[in-house]
Amino acid sequence: MKRIEAIIRKTKFEEVKEALLHSDIDWFEYHDVHGIGQSRQERIYRGVQYSTDVIERVAITIVCRDVIMQPTVDVILKVASTGQVGDGRIFVSDVIDTWSIRTGENGDTVLRDKK
C-alpha cells in the first residue's frame, strides 16, 4: 500500500477533487495548509500589494493499493498543473499495514475497489 500526499494550489482543489472521485479512489482526506517557498516576491492583486512568502495550499492525503498509485499520481499531475512556479508537490511513501476500526480486518482488503 502507498500513502500519497499532494500539496496543491487552492484554486485547483475542486478540479483535482472531482478527478479523484471519478478515478479509482473512493476516499481521501484534505486540509488547508500554509507553507513558505523559495520564491519570494511582491505581487499586486486588485490594487493591493501582497507578499508571496506564505503560500496557502490544500494538502490531499490518499492511501491506496500499489497498483493504483501511479494512475492516481498521474491524475493529480495532469489536473493540478498550471505550468507555473508554485504548483505544489506530491510525496509517496509506503504504508506498512491498515486496520478497519469497525470490523478489525487488516491489510489492503480494507481498501475497497470501486469496480
Secondary structure, 3 states (H helix, E strand, C coil): CEEEEEEEEHHHHHHHHHHHHCCCCCCCEEEEEEEECCCCCEEEECCEEEECCEEEEEEEEEEECHHHHHHHHHHHHHHHCCCCCCCEEEEEEECCCCECCCCCCECHHHCCCCC
